[in-house]
């Protein structure tokens, strides 16, 4: 009797175990396994370069590549702030990280931390490797398309306005958003049509880019220079970069005067500070495209020769007016003061009689 009870209990236990294993097996088949990326059934999200970056993050973590892991993790974190649908959007993040790394290198060099400089250079190498793998459209091709759009407008006797050209460029089939960013197109249009919309590209750079970077990096001397230039532009209308250049040249003269005074006073610390300011001003001045004094002199001499060929009196004011109206001396690349300076050298007495 006892043996029968034991047999029945064993049978029930065996049946329960079999049922449990069967249920677990069925549950395992119906539920997909998970991975680091999520469920197996989930398709990978994001553009190709982003998927590669995420995969590289796993590899770098496994291989204990700390620098690469840090670089990639920062890129991945940056993609979380807004939806990333194309490789071009990832490239924009890479380029931003590259610029920030360059700034860090300069700071570490000043601090004489070669170890940190080398670390940032390794960061740049990793970022460059990713950026070079992304297919993009060159600035030359964008420029060619923009110039064709402008030519098409002119052939139809339509005004080639900045906004219209920009909109057509954005929609152009040869400039798909998967291979070129809107910022790159905008930059080229601004270069081709620099004064159609914005009076001065340089002052825009100062406002939008340099001021922001100087604030972020707490570059007090550069902040002082930029704010001084911005305040100067509010005193009168700024139509082009030449007007900004005139303000920069004025600031350079005032700065040189301060250097001379500090040298006399024996304040080398203040001299060095003003020399930093001089370098910043020189950098901005050098970025403005201008016409050389030699070309101005040649145009002025041609105008004078034309007056003499017609046996007309060469009057200083008349030569100046013709020079300012000459197509060889466009106002967006030359300041009136520069023409006047050359003219005073060629005609020191203010006027000259007709040739006999």
Secondary structure, DSSP 8 states (H G I E B T S, - for coil): -HHHHHHHHHHHHHHHHHHHHHHHHHHHHHS--EETTEETTS---S-HHHHHHHHHHHHHHHTT-HHHHHHHHHHHHHTTSS---SHHHHHHHHHHHHHHHHHHHHHHHHTT-HHHHHHHHHHHHHHHHHHHTS----HHHHHHHHHHHHHHHHHTT----HHHHHHHHHH-TTS-TTTS-HHHHHHHHHHHTTTTS-S-HHHHHIIIIIHHHHHHHT-HHHHHHHHHHHHHHTSS---SHHHHHHHHHHHHHHHHHHHHHHHHHT-HHHHHHHHHHHHHHHHHHHTS----HHHHHHHHHHHHHHHHHTT--EEHHHHHHHHHH-TTS-TTS--HHHHHHHHHHHSTTSEE----
